[in-house]
């Protein structure tokens, strides 16, 4: 009898605990700020967070601790949607912030709330080649040559690779007078020369630099500059193509989170400070193209002017994503099994 | 009277020497629900957002089918190879004494302990065209890294401990007297192995195969670095899931997850059945 009772009790305990699983809400803690960012920005935000903490202390007299979370851009967006309480998101492409906004966590007009489409600094897609450029790779057309192997990441899993794919597509569209079919044919030619598709931009850099695979790495300018610095003089060179895309990694406050935590003022100050000369200088040193004129002038030699088009060329991210990277889209057709 | 007969599991009515049955059962139910049943239920309810058509469409897309085929074929091939290799290694470690035997024994567990990404990067470096082993194979026209063969090699490394650790205890319990008896009754070495040793090890080998297979089919971390990840050629099913998540296609990702779960479950049930048959028939 006692056993029967205790068994019923045990099952009831199990059942009620099942219903009570979701975690309890965190208490408001306006002395800290969480920035959810993408992988390649680690070094940048390490410096910037110290800059902001000092600035905030000077202006308000209060201490602030900045917490950082780094992962793939899309993964971070999903984490925020699933409940990661990030006050600000600084991601690789607007599409990922748009998808947070689509779930009501960020205001739909987020991209017009800060200067330059809410993108404090930009980057672009360039070629990284071996020292002295042995395969003489100078522009996009060289990437479809039969003797050239191209290393790049998979656009389906990497934000940076999506910029790279669109840069190639943009070049081909310009060259073929807007003929979409011919343009896609050219892009297909590039991916036919790709022996390994890494899942992330950093992985592709490793494949090219450490494993010595391929003749040219197609990816972020910031990543290429970092790789050259890490590899030492003479081993790698940047080749800037005749035309490329202005890659814009944007930033936004997560409205639902800051309103709940009461951290809006701090979060907005954090993002505004990204546009200051000190922060722009920091970004330039980390390989990002600064927006501020004065800083850009200082780093003109590091970032030669290039002929760049923007995502607007493809009708914005939503259209570009649906046409090229969604299942059954243009990228999938490149790899349709024969 | 029947003091030495194996006792059936105590039912909840009978008192057991171990106290706290009610609490223990409650915890078991809660724990298994929280870490296994609830996530699985969430997975199974997810893919139906676009109806049965959407579910089937996600699974039967050509690249997804290719990825599923590669994941399961490579897992099955690697698990099968590991049954042979694992048996050999378990045999050597259990039946012979030699210097550094314990060190080798501990090495078998390393794939358990190593972060899978570390194993994957190490394998990719070793088997890449510039690597120690890859560099030797390249002139022979054999490419391992960045091909489906690379997936097989990674799963070989990941699955080995499952087979060795399943077989070892059974081998330790297997009395050498049976083998001696077989030999004195005139059986040859091969005959003794096939007719006496192997039937006793059958259930353990089957368990090892099933564990290595299930682990291999879902393996992501180590494979991703050596596979090359070309859609339709060397792209594994877990990567297809990651790709779908990246497009916020939760229902498509869950559909592929359910497909993988179904196949794995079918294989596990099949091997379980085989195992039960084997242990009923064989065994000393």
Interface residues (C-beta under 8 A of the other chain):
Chain A: X3 X4 X5 X6 X7 X9 X10 X11 X13 X14 X17 X18 X21 X72 X74 X75 X78 X99 X154 X156 X157 X194 X195 X196 X197 X198 X199 X203 X210 X211 X212 X213 X321 X325 X326 X327 X328 X332 X335 X336 X337
Chain B: X12 X13 X15 X21 X22 X23 X25 X26 X27 X29 X30 X33 X34 X38 X58 X61 X62 X63 X66 X124 X125 X128 X129 X130 X131 X146 X224 X225 X228 X229 X230 X231 X232 X233 X239 X242 X243 X244 X245 X246 X247 X248 X249 X252
